Structure formats: C-alpha cells, structure tokens
Amino acid sequence: MNRVILIGNGFDLAHGLKTSYEDFINWYWEQWGKKLRSSSNKIETDPFCSFVLKEDVGLGGWYLVWPYYYKCSLKSCTDRELIDLAINDNQVCEYSVTSVFFSKICNAINSKGWVDIEKEYYDLLLEVVLRPENCNFTVQELNNHLNYIQKLLFKYLSMVSYKDITCNSEIQKIIVGKINKDDISISNQHVFNDYVAYLIQHDDAYAQLLYRYGIDGANRHFMTEDIKRLKKQIAESSEIEEIYLRDLIIPENILLLNFNYTELADKYGQLNSITINHIHGDLSQSNNIIFGYGDELDEDYKDLLKQSDNECLRNIKSIKYLESSNYRNMLKFIESGPYQIYIMGHSCGKSDRTMLNTLFEHKHCVSIKPYYYRKSDGSDNYIEIVQSICRNFTDMKLMRDRIVNKTLCEPLPQISK
C-alpha cells in the first residue's frame, strides 16, 4: 500500500514562509513604493495601474510631499505606506487601475483578507468568452495580465529564502508514519488486511521495506524479531485487527505531490521510499511553471472547448500538463497499487479540480485524510477543507466512505514562533 501527500501553500506557511498571495501582493506594492521614491517621471505605469503627479506638483512629490503632509519623517514612511498615501490622497497624484483582473484581486484581499488568483482568472475568462458584450477587455489582455502576474510571482518566490529551514520533525513523522487501519475506508478494509498478510508472510519483503526507510543493522534485526514474534501471536489469534503488527505497517512508496513552486518539500524526500513530483513546476525554470485553472468538470468548461480562439485554452492546466512528464508520472504512481491520500496545506479548491477528481475517485484510492489548520482562537478549518474536497467528487457515496472523519484527524504541525 502506498501514500500520496498533497502539498499546498499551507505546507510552506506552516514552516514560516511568506508565500501566500497576500504576501505576494504586499511585496508588489512595496516595489511600487521603491519605484516612486526614485522616479524621475511625472507618470509611472505598469500593466495593472498608473500613478500620475498633479500638474502643480514637482517630481519631489514622489518622496517628500506625502511624509511632510502627514507630519512623518521620510525614514519613518515605509514603501507600503507611501503607496497607501498615493492611492488614498489625490492631492498629490492620481492613481488609477488599468486592469480588471488586478482590480478583482485587490478587492478580494480587501474584503476577505485572501485571494485565489487562479479562480479570479477563470471567472473573468468565462465572463469575456460567454458574455463579451459586457466586458471592456479581451481574452488576450486577460492572458497577458495573468502572464505578468506569473512573472512577478516567480520573481517574488525566488527571493523567499527557505534554504536554512530544517524539516519539522512532527511533519516528518507523519509523512513516513504507520498506516492506521481506522483511516482506511470501509469498502477497502480488505486491502489493508491483504497488505498486512503479505508483510507477515514475506520476511524478505518486509526487511527490504525497512531498509528503504533507513532501518538496518541492529534496528532491522530487532524489527525482524518483532515480525517473528507477532507471527506466532497471529497463529494463536483469529483476528488480525487485534494484533500489534498493524503498528508496524508502513507504506511501500510515498509520493510527495508538490503543488508549490518552492522546493521546500524536497527536504523531506531523502529516503528511498519517497518520490517528489513538482506537478506545477518549480523555480529552477520560469517557463515550466503551470499557473492557470483546471476544472474540466465545470459545466462552463465545455463552452470554452467550443471556442475557435486558442487563447481561451492557453492557461488551462489540463492542457499545460502535457508540456512535461509530471502528470504522467503521477498517473503511473496511482496506477501501481492502492494508496491513501494525506492533505497538507492544500485547499483542494476548484482550480485543481481535474487532477483532484482523478486522485480522489480512482479505484486505488483507499482514504483521504486532511491535516487541518488550527487557528489562534481554537477553531479550525477541517470542515472547510472537507467542503472543498466534496466539490472534487462526482460520487457522494464514495466521498463519505473515503474521507477520514475529524476524530481521526489532527492539525498540521506548525513551526514554533
């Protein structure tokens, strides 16, 4: 039996990395602040917005007028504060948004405190394709703006340092930990029992499995002696479930399916039993990044396929997956045998619905276990994750059988502050 671990942005955040979209947008505004401080032009623009000094304001307005006006020193006015002043005070300059896409991103952050950039993109894509008469932008403009966001995101994430971060020992234990029989769906209990029986009957196979986890020498001998002792117990018992052996059951192979662009997950892939798949690309090459939307189950997706303009499909993930072997390698893994799914920091949103549906409803999937986030007030997002998981199913009976209930789940360990 194998294990697939879905690694999303919450995994990086749990290690203290500032990799949320909100962090990224804050960085974007800070770069604007630096740009205005050193500007020698009355007009500054990028694909998303523009700042224009008033006619009666000199170039010094970019870095002197606002701090003076608000009675704060230049040093105490941060780049982000400078931008806030520029946006909210039209006595010095005029600020305007030139991108509908960027406007939606900012509105989402202001109203909800977070944003799903890929979903905002898809919503606008459907709007301009299905109701173009109501839009003042084109599909090509929307795609160009997504491409600009992608380039900025690549630059930002490349600056986020994770080299000195060490593996969280609690997360590491979960990744390579034993398979709990109670986690397995009712319809697949026999799969677990067959796996236990196989390991009991094949000493060499179990010894090789332990070796792949780095257990050898004296430790390996001890584990082998445990197996022999337990075999004797099993001979005297009619119920495998009663035997301590299940506490020694570990997955044969582990796939870290990394949806992040950072390589933090690689730090956990040092054992022979673990494979890393950067399904959306990584920061080693900007042109291998997959950034867009992937929901073939959406009814409106069929309308996109009917369009003759290929721009409509330029950023659809299920098509971009064909540019590398990552998706195919994932399929090989899940076709190789039964697997359980652990979710670590992935929201399971609809932007990855095509892939998640393939993973969740596959005949070899035996369970889906979310590791939720516990908030400072004691509440958690287990239900929110489960609600998102549900949207990736077409068979609700199957969903109820495979999702591990909350009493058997736990929070994703967070790095100590």
C-alpha positions as CSV (number, residue, x, y, z in Angstrom):
1,M,0.0,0.0,0.0
2,N,1.3,3.5,-0.9
3,R,0.7,7.0,0.2
4,V,0.2,10.2,-1.8
5,I,0.7,13.5,0.1
6,L,-0.8,16.6,-1.5
7,I,1.4,19.6,-0.5
8,G,-0.1,23.0,-0.9
9,N,0.8,26.5,0.1
10,G,-0.3,25.9,3.7
11,F,2.7,23.5,4.0
12,D,5.1,26.3,3.2
13,L,3.2,28.7,5.5
14,A,3.5,26.1,8.3
15,H,7.3,26.4,8.0
16,G,7.1,30.2,8.4
17,L,7.5,31.1,4.7
18,K,5.7,34.2,3.5
19,T,4.3,32.6,0.3
20,S,0.6,33.5,0.4
21,Y,-0.9,35.5,-2.4
22,E,-1.5,38.3,0.1
23,D,2.2,38.3,1.0
24,F,3.0,38.5,-2.7
25,I,0.6,41.4,-3.4
26,N,2.1,43.3,-0.4
27,W,5.5,42.8,-1.9
28,Y,4.2,44.1,-5.3
29,W,3.1,47.3,-3.6
30,E,6.4,47.7,-1.8
31,Q,8.2,47.5,-5.2
32,W,5.9,50.3,-6.4
33,G,6.9,52.4,-3.3
34,K,10.6,51.9,-4.2
35,K,9.9,52.8,-7.8
36,L,8.1,56.1,-6.9
37,R,10.8,57.1,-4.4
38,S,13.4,57.1,-7.2
39,S,11.1,58.2,-10.1
40,S,12.2,61.0,-12.4
41,N,9.0,61.0,-14.3
42,K,5.6,62.6,-13.7
43,I,3.9,59.4,-14.9
44,E,4.7,55.8,-13.7
45,T,2.7,52.8,-15.1
46,D,2.8,49.0,-15.3
47,P,0.2,46.7,-16.9
48,F,-2.0,46.9,-13.8
49,C,-2.1,50.6,-12.7
50,S,-0.7,54.1,-13.0
51,F,0.4,57.0,-10.8
52,V,0.4,60.5,-12.2
53,L,1.7,63.6,-10.4
54,K,-0.6,66.6,-10.4
55,E,0.4,69.4,-12.8
56,D,1.3,71.7,-9.9
57,V,3.4,69.1,-8.1
58,G,7.1,68.6,-8.9
59,L,9.0,65.4,-9.0
60,G,9.8,65.9,-5.3
61,G,6.2,64.9,-4.7
62,W,7.1,61.3,-5.1
63,Y,9.3,61.2,-2.0
64,L,8.8,64.4,0.0
65,V,5.3,65.7,-0.2
66,W,3.4,62.8,1.4
67,P,5.6,62.4,4.5
68,Y,5.6,66.1,5.1
69,Y,1.9,66.4,4.6
70,Y,1.2,63.6,7.1
71,K,3.8,65.0,9.5
72,C,6.0,62.0,9.4
73,S,9.7,61.8,8.5
74,L,10.9,60.3,5.2
75,K,12.7,57.5,7.1
76,S,9.5,56.5,9.0
77,C,7.4,56.3,5.9
78,T,7.7,52.8,4.5
79,D,7.4,51.9,0.9
80,R,4.0,50.4,1.5
81,E,2.8,53.4,3.5
82,L,3.9,55.6,0.6
83,I,1.8,53.6,-1.8
84,D,-1.2,53.8,0.6
85,L,-0.8,57.6,0.7
86,A,-0.5,57.7,-3.1
87,I,-3.7,55.7,-3.6
88,N,-5.8,57.4,-0.9
89,D,-4.7,61.0,-1.3
90,N,-5.4,62.6,-4.7
91,Q,-4.0,66.0,-3.6
92,V,-0.5,64.9,-4.8
93,C,-1.1,62.4,-7.6
94,E,-3.9,60.5,-9.3
95,Y,-4.0,56.7,-9.0
96,S,-5.9,54.5,-11.5
97,V,-6.3,50.8,-12.0
98,T,-6.0,49.8,-15.7
99,S,-6.7,46.0,-15.3
100,V,-10.0,44.5,-14.4
101,F,-8.1,41.3,-13.3
102,F,-5.9,43.2,-10.9
103,S,-8.9,45.1,-9.5
104,K,-10.6,41.9,-8.7
105,I,-7.5,40.6,-6.9
106,C,-7.2,43.7,-4.8
107,N,-11.0,43.7,-4.0
108,A,-10.8,40.1,-2.8
109,I,-7.9,40.8,-0.5
110,N,-9.5,43.9,0.9
111,S,-12.9,42.2,1.5
112,K,-11.8,38.7,2.5
113,G,-8.1,39.0,3.5
114,W,-7.1,36.4,1.0
115,V,-7.5,35.7,-2.8
116,D,-7.4,32.8,-5.1
117,I,-5.8,34.4,-8.2
118,E,-6.4,31.4,-10.4
119,K,-10.1,31.3,-9.6
120,E,-10.4,35.1,-10.3
121,Y,-8.8,34.5,-13.6
122,Y,-11.2,31.7,-14.6
123,D,-14.3,33.7,-13.6
124,L,-13.1,36.6,-15.8
125,L,-12.2,34.2,-18.6
126,L,-15.8,32.8,-18.6
127,E,-17.2,36.3,-18.5
128,V,-15.3,37.5,-21.5
129,V,-15.9,34.3,-23.5
130,L,-19.6,33.8,-22.7
131,R,-20.6,37.5,-22.3
132,P,-18.1,39.6,-24.3
133,E,-20.7,42.4,-24.8
134,N,-20.4,43.1,-21.1
135,C,-16.6,43.3,-21.0
136,N,-14.2,46.1,-21.7
137,F,-11.2,43.7,-22.0
138,T,-10.3,40.8,-24.3
139,V,-9.2,37.2,-23.7
140,Q,-5.7,38.1,-24.9
141,E,-5.5,41.0,-22.5
142,L,-6.6,38.8,-19.6
143,N,-4.0,36.2,-20.5
144,N,-1.3,38.8,-20.8
145,H,-2.1,40.1,-17.3
146,L,-2.0,36.5,-15.9
147,N,1.3,36.0,-17.5
148,Y,2.6,39.3,-15.9
149,I,1.4,38.1,-12.5
150,Q,3.2,34.8,-13.1
151,K,6.4,36.5,-13.9
152,L,6.1,38.7,-10.8
153,L,5.2,35.7,-8.6
154,F,8.2,33.8,-9.9
155,K,10.5,36.7,-9.0
156,Y,9.0,37.1,-5.6
157,L,9.1,33.4,-4.7
158,S,12.7,33.2,-5.9
159,M,13.5,35.8,-3.2
160,V,11.8,33.9,-0.4
161,S,14.6,32.1,1.5
162,Y,13.9,28.5,2.6
163,K,17.4,27.2,2.4
164,D,18.1,27.4,6.1
165,I,14.7,25.9,7.1
166,T,15.0,22.4,8.6
167,C,12.5,19.7,8.4
168,N,9.7,19.8,11.0
169,S,10.2,16.5,12.9
170,E,6.5,16.2,13.6
171,I,5.6,16.5,9.9
172,Q,8.4,14.1,9.0
173,K,6.9,11.5,11.4
174,I,3.5,11.9,9.7
175,I,4.9,11.6,6.2
176,V,6.7,8.3,7.0
177,G,4.4,7.1,9.8
178,K,2.4,3.9,10.1
179,I,-0.8,3.2,8.2
180,N,-3.7,3.4,10.6
181,K,-6.3,0.8,9.9
182,D,-9.1,3.0,11.1
183,D,-8.2,5.6,8.4
184,I,-9.0,3.2,5.6
185,S,-12.4,3.4,4.0
186,I,-14.9,0.6,4.9
187,S,-15.0,-0.6,1.3
188,N,-11.2,-1.1,1.3
189,Q,-10.6,-2.7,4.7
190,H,-9.8,-5.9,2.9
191,V,-7.0,-4.1,1.0
192,F,-5.3,-3.2,4.3
193,N,-5.8,-6.8,5.6
194,D,-4.2,-8.2,2.4
195,Y,-1.3,-5.8,2.8
196,V,-0.8,-6.9,6.4
197,A,-1.0,-10.6,5.4
198,Y,1.6,-10.0,2.7
199,L,4.1,-8.5,5.0
200,I,3.6,-11.2,7.6
201,Q,4.2,-14.0,5.0
202,H,7.2,-12.4,3.4
203,D,10.1,-11.7,5.8
204,D,12.4,-10.6,3.0
205,A,9.9,-8.1,1.6
206,Y,9.4,-6.5,5.0
207,A,13.1,-6.4,5.6
208,Q,13.7,-4.7,2.3
209,L,10.9,-2.2,3.1
210,L,12.5,-1.3,6.4
211,Y,15.8,-0.9,4.6
212,R,14.3,1.7,2.3
213,Y,13.3,3.7,5.4
214,G,16.9,3.6,6.6
215,I,16.3,0.9,9.2
216,D,19.1,-1.6,9.1
217,G,21.7,-3.2,11.3
218,A,20.6,-3.8,14.9
219,N,17.3,-1.9,14.4
220,R,16.5,-4.0,11.4
221,H,17.3,-7.2,13.3
222,F,15.0,-6.0,16.1
223,M,12.1,-5.3,13.7
224,T,12.6,-8.7,12.1
225,E,12.5,-10.4,15.5
226,D,9.2,-8.5,16.2
227,I,7.8,-9.9,13.0
228,K,8.7,-13.4,14.0
229,R,7.1,-12.9,17.5
230,L,4.0,-11.4,16.0
231,K,3.6,-14.3,13.5
232,K,3.4,-16.6,16.5
233,Q,0.8,-14.4,18.1
234,I,-1.2,-14.4,14.8
235,A,-1.2,-18.2,14.7
236,E,-3.0,-18.1,18.1
237,S,-5.4,-15.4,17.1
238,S,-8.4,-15.3,14.7
239,E,-8.4,-11.5,14.3
240,I,-5.6,-9.7,12.6
241,E,-7.1,-6.4,14.0
242,E,-6.2,-7.5,17.5
243,I,-2.5,-7.9,16.7
244,Y,0.1,-5.3,17.4
245,L,1.6,-5.9,13.9
246,R,-0.6,-3.1,12.5
247,D,1.5,-0.6,14.3
248,L,4.5,-1.6,12.2
249,I,2.7,-1.3,8.9
250,I,4.3,1.5,6.8
251,P,3.6,2.4,3.1
252,E,5.7,0.8,0.4
253,N,6.1,4.0,-1.5
254,I,5.4,7.7,-0.7
255,L,4.7,10.4,-3.3
256,L,5.1,14.0,-2.3
257,L,2.9,15.7,-4.9
258,N,4.1,19.3,-4.5
259,F,1.7,21.9,-5.9
260,N,4.0,24.7,-4.7
261,Y,6.7,26.2,-6.8
262,T,9.2,26.3,-3.9
263,E,11.5,23.2,-3.3
264,L,10.9,23.1,0.5
265,A,9.2,19.7,0.1
266,D,12.4,18.3,-1.3
267,K,13.9,18.5,2.2
268,Y,11.5,15.7,3.2
269,G,12.4,13.4,0.3
270,Q,15.7,12.0,1.5
271,L,14.5,8.3,1.9
272,N,14.5,5.8,-0.9
273,S,10.8,5.2,-0.3
274,I,9.9,8.9,-1.1
275,T,9.4,10.4,-4.6
276,I,9.0,14.1,-5.2
277,N,6.8,15.4,-8.0
278,H,6.7,19.1,-8.7
279,I,3.4,18.8,-10.5
280,H,3.2,22.6,-11.3
281,G,6.9,23.1,-12.0
282,D,9.5,24.7,-9.8
283,L,11.7,27.8,-9.5
284,S,14.6,26.3,-11.5
285,Q,13.0,27.4,-14.7
286,S,10.3,30.2,-15.2
287,N,9.0,28.6,-18.4
288,N,8.0,25.3,-16.7
289,I,5.6,26.9,-14.2
290,I,1.9,25.9,-14.5
291,F,-0.3,28.8,-13.4
292,G,-3.9,28.9,-14.5
293,Y,-7.1,26.9,-14.0
294,G,-8.0,23.2,-14.1
295,D,-11.7,22.3,-13.8
296,E,-12.9,20.2,-16.6
297,L,-15.9,19.1,-14.5
298,D,-17.3,22.7,-14.6
299,E,-20.3,22.9,-17.0
300,D,-19.0,26.2,-18.5
301,Y,-15.7,24.5,-19.4
302,K,-17.5,22.8,-22.3
303,D,-18.2,26.2,-23.7
304,L,-14.5,27.1,-23.6
305,L,-13.8,24.0,-25.7
306,K,-16.3,25.1,-28.3
307,Q,-14.4,28.3,-29.0
308,S,-12.2,28.5,-32.1
309,D,-9.8,31.0,-30.4
310,N,-7.0,29.1,-28.8
311,E,-6.4,32.0,-26.4
312,C,-9.4,30.6,-24.4
313,L,-7.4,27.5,-23.5
314,R,-3.9,29.0,-23.2
315,N,-3.8,28.7,-19.4
316,I,-6.0,25.6,-18.8
317,K,-3.9,23.3,-16.6
318,S,-5.1,20.0,-18.1
319,I,-3.5,21.1,-21.4
320,K,-0.4,22.6,-19.9
321,Y,0.3,19.3,-18.0
322,L,1.2,17.9,-21.4
323,E,4.3,20.1,-21.6
324,S,6.1,17.8,-19.1
325,S,6.1,14.3,-17.8
326,N,5.0,15.2,-14.3
327,Y,1.3,14.4,-14.7
328,R,2.1,11.1,-16.4
329,N,4.4,10.2,-13.6
330,M,1.7,10.8,-11.1
331,L,-0.7,8.6,-13.1
332,K,1.9,5.8,-13.1
333,F,2.2,6.0,-9.3
334,I,-1.5,5.8,-8.6
335,E,-2.0,3.0,-11.1
336,S,0.8,1.0,-9.4
337,G,-1.4,0.0,-6.4
338,P,-3.6,1.0,-3.5
339,Y,-2.8,4.4,-1.9
340,Q,-4.0,6.6,0.9
341,I,-4.0,10.4,0.5
342,Y,-2.8,12.9,3.1
343,I,-3.6,16.6,2.5
344,M,-1.0,19.0,3.9
345,G,-1.8,22.7,3.3
346,H,-3.7,22.2,0.1
347,S,-7.1,23.9,0.0
348,C,-8.4,21.4,-2.6
349,G,-10.0,24.3,-4.4
350,K,-11.6,24.1,-7.8
351,S,-8.6,25.4,-9.6
352,D,-7.1,21.9,-9.3
353,R,-10.4,20.0,-9.6
354,T,-9.4,18.0,-12.7
355,M,-6.4,16.4,-11.0
356,L,-8.0,16.1,-7.6
357,N,-11.0,14.3,-9.0
358,T,-8.6,11.8,-10.7
359,L,-6.9,11.2,-7.4
360,F,-9.9,11.1,-5.1
361,E,-12.2,8.8,-7.2
362,H,-9.5,6.5,-8.5
363,K,-10.2,2.8,-7.9
364,H,-6.9,2.5,-5.9
365,C,-7.6,5.3,-3.5
366,V,-8.4,3.9,-0.1
367,S,-8.8,7.0,2.1
368,I,-8.4,10.8,2.1
369,K,-7.0,12.4,5.3
370,P,-6.9,16.2,5.7
371,Y,-4.4,17.7,8.1
372,Y,-6.2,20.9,9.1
373,Y,-5.1,24.3,10.4
374,R,-5.9,25.2,13.9
375,K,-6.5,29.0,14.4
376,S,-5.4,31.1,17.4
377,D,-8.9,31.2,18.8
378,G,-9.1,27.4,18.9
379,S,-11.3,26.9,15.8
380,D,-10.1,25.1,12.8
381,N,-10.7,24.7,9.0
382,Y,-11.4,20.9,8.9
383,I,-15.0,21.5,7.6
384,E,-13.8,24.0,5.0
385,I,-11.3,21.5,3.7
386,V,-13.9,18.7,3.6
387,Q,-16.3,21.0,1.8
388,S,-13.7,21.7,-0.9
389,I,-12.9,18.0,-1.1
390,C,-16.6,17.3,-1.7
391,R,-16.6,19.6,-4.7
392,N,-14.0,17.4,-6.4
393,F,-16.2,14.3,-6.2
394,T,-19.0,13.2,-8.6
395,D,-19.9,10.2,-6.4
396,M,-21.1,11.5,-2.9
397,K,-21.4,7.9,-1.5
398,L,-17.8,7.3,-2.4
399,M,-16.8,10.6,-0.9
400,R,-18.4,9.8,2.5
401,D,-16.6,6.5,2.6
402,R,-13.1,7.8,1.8
403,I,-12.8,11.0,3.8
404,V,-11.4,10.3,7.2
405,N,-13.6,11.8,9.9
406,K,-12.4,14.5,12.2
407,T,-11.9,12.4,15.3
408,L,-9.1,10.6,13.5
409,C,-7.5,13.7,12.0
410,E,-5.2,16.3,13.5
411,P,-3.8,19.7,12.8
412,L,-0.8,20.1,10.5
413,P,2.1,20.9,12.8
414,Q,3.3,24.5,12.7
415,I,6.9,25.8,13.1
416,S,7.4,27.2,16.5
417,K,7.4,31.1,16.6
